[in-house]
Amino acid sequence: MTDKKARGGSNSFWVDGVNFVAQAVENKWEIETLVYVPELVDSDFKRKVLERVDLDRWLAVSQEIYAGLASKSDIQGVGAVVRQKISKNTLFDGAGVVLENIANPGNLGSIARLCAGFSVKKLYVVKPAVDFFNPETVRASMGAIFHLSLVYFDSVAELKEKLNGRGFVVIGASLQNDSVDLAQFKPHKSSNRLFLFGGEAKGLSSEAKEICDSLVKIPISGAVDSLNVAESAAIVLYELVAKK
């Protein structure tokens, strides 16, 4: 649950909550073990979710045991060990968000939720980065990770190589002086667009900026130096994807 190395070694992760399990099942993520408290299977919805998982994957436990696995004190009594579904150094057609050196699991989860909300179905992170399957990331995503194609890139150089000749339009968010004000930016019509956001501490690296066709900035007052990366992603995706 809390050890990134162990999650990677087992190629699985834990989710707590019937809604998360339902989204995993609906989007065809493999349930390795369905963990449940029999006396807390107290609704038709919970029963229907359980019925969609093979019986040989069920594991009944006591409320006391489940409480040690739960993320909240008010336990739902349904969770699962889920097989990770992730790609590496792969670029899919269609719109996507790329996060370079993202460090905060809550931010990664929030941006996953934004991607699902705005129908941007690909989410890429460039290492070093926080784990997609960190419990805090999963919770912050509200299950959105189950609706996305998740991809790790080992480096910006690896991403640049995959972009070569693919016809992608790459738009980066950066506060530098020569970036185009988002309100004046003319969106590209290509369906193959990538939106790049940098890590919380330093923003986009020089290497990442070099692969961008355009750099945009969000106009803000002098009262703050910058916006949180998840806040920035929300504004950029709304302006350039939702509003079209």
N, C-alpha and C positions, 0 to 999 in steps of 0.2 A: 504493500500500500504506500509506503513512504520512502522506499529505497529505489532510486532510479536504476541502479545497476541490476538489482534483482528483477525489476520489471523488464529490462532489456534482456536479461538472461532467460527469463521464462517466456518472453514474447507475449505477455498478457498483462492485464491491469484490472483493478477493482472499481466497480461503480456501485454506489449506494442509492437506492431509490427506484421505485417501480417505473416511474416515467423514463428514467435513463435506460432501464432494461428494455422497456417497450420500444424506445427509439433505436436501440441497438438491434433488436430483433427485426423491426420493420425495415431497417436498412441493410439487413443480411450480414451483420457482424456475428462472428461465431461465439456462442455462449459456451464456455468450457464448463463452468459450474454455476448453477442457479442456486443461490443460498436464500432460504426463506424460513420464517417462523410460522408454523402451521396455524396457530391461534390468531395471527395477525393478517392472514389471508381472508380479509373480511369485506371484500367488495367484488362485484362482478368483473370490474376492470382488472384487479389483481389476478383473479382466477383465470381470466382470458389470456393474460400475459404468460402465466405459468404454463397454460395449455399449449402455447406455441413453442415451448422448449421440450426436447425429448426427455422422457421420464428418467433415463439413465444419467442425465446431467443434474438432477435435482439433489439438493442436500438440505435436509431439515435440521435446524438448530434451535436452541432455546433462546428466549429473549435476552438472557444474560450474555450469552456468547455473541449474539448479533449486536448488542449494544457496544461491544468492543470493536466492531467493524464499522459502526455507523458514524456518519459525519455530523449528525445532530442528536440531541438528547431525545427528541420526539421521533422515535424510530418508526419507519414504515414496515420493516420486516421483510423486504424483498430487495435483493442485490445480486450481483453476478461478477464472476471472474470472466473477462471478455478477452478474446484473442486480438492482439493488436493488428491493425490493418493500415499499413503505411508503405510509401514508396521512397526510394532514395535516388537523388540525382536524376530525376525524371521531370520532364516538362510536358504538361498536357495542354491540348488546344482549349481555348476558351479563356474567360477572364479569371484572374487570380490575384491574390494578395501575397506579397513577399515580405517577410519580416527578417531583418538582419540583426543578429546578436540580441534577440529579445530575451530578457532576463527574468521578467516578473510573470509567474504563472497566471495570476489574475488577469493581467493584460492580454496574454495569449488566449485565454478562455473567452474574454470579452470580445476580442477581434474575431475569434471563430464564430461567435454568436452573430456578430455583424455580418460576416460573410454569408452565413445561412440566411439571415434576414433580408439581405440584398441580392440573393441568388448568385453570389460569387462562389462557385462550387469548389475552387481549388485554393488551398492554403499552404504556402511554402514557408519554411524557416531555414535560414542560413546559419550554420553552426559557427561558433558555440551558441547554444540557445537552450532555453528551458524545455523540458520534456512535454510533448503533447499530452501525455497520459499521467502527468502529475495530478494528484487528487484535486488540488486547488484549480488547476486548469479545467479539468472535467466539470467541476461544480460551476465555475464561472461561465462555462460555455452553455450551461443548461441543456446539455445533450447535443448541442449543435455539431460537435465533432463527428457524430455519427452520420451527418448529412453531407460531409465534405470529403474530398480527396486530400489526404494529408501527405506532405512530402518534405523530407529533409534534404538540403543541399550541404555538401561538405565545405563549400567555399563559394565566394562570389565568382571566382575564376571558373568553377564548375558550372555555375548558372550561365555565365557568359558563353561558355562553349556550347551549351544546349540551346541558347538563343540564336546562335549563328545560322542564318539562312531560313529561320522559321517565320519571319514576317511579324513578329510581335512588336507592339507599341508599348514602351516601358515608361511609366510616369512615376517619378520619385517625389516625395514630400521633403522639402528642405527649407530652412529659414534664411538661407543665404540671400544676399542683396539682389542677385540677378535672377532669382526664381520668379516665375510669373505668378502674380496675384491670382488666387483660385477663382475669384469672381470674374476675372477677365479671361481666364483660360478657355480656349476653344477645344472641347473634347474631341478626341479622335473617334472615328466611326468604326474602326476595326473591332471585331469580336474577340480577337486575341490581344488582350491588354493585361499588363501586369502593373500593379500599384505597389511601389516599394516604400517601406517605412523602416527607419533605423531604430536602434536600441534606445532604451530610456536615458542612458547616460550621455551618449555622444551623437546620436542621430545617424544618418547614413555616412558610411565611410567614403573616402575619395574614390575608391575602387568601385563601389556601388553606384555612385553618381555618374561615373564614366559610361555605364551601360544604359543610362536613362536617355530617352529621346527628349524628354521635357522634365523640368523641375518646377514644382508648384509650391506656394506657401499660403498659409491661412493668415489673413490679416487679423492681428490681435493688438490690443492696446499695450502701452508700455507698462501697465500694472503687473504683467507677468512676462517671464522670459520665453516661455513656451507652453504648449499644451501636452498633456499626457498622450502617449502614443495611441492608446485606444480611443481617446477623444478625437485625436487628429484623424484616425482611420474612419471614424463615424462621419465626420464632416466631409472628408474627401470622397468617400463612397457614396454618400447621399448626393453630393453635387455632381459627381461624374458618372454615377451608375443609376441611382434611383431617379434623378430628375432627367437624365438622358438629354 
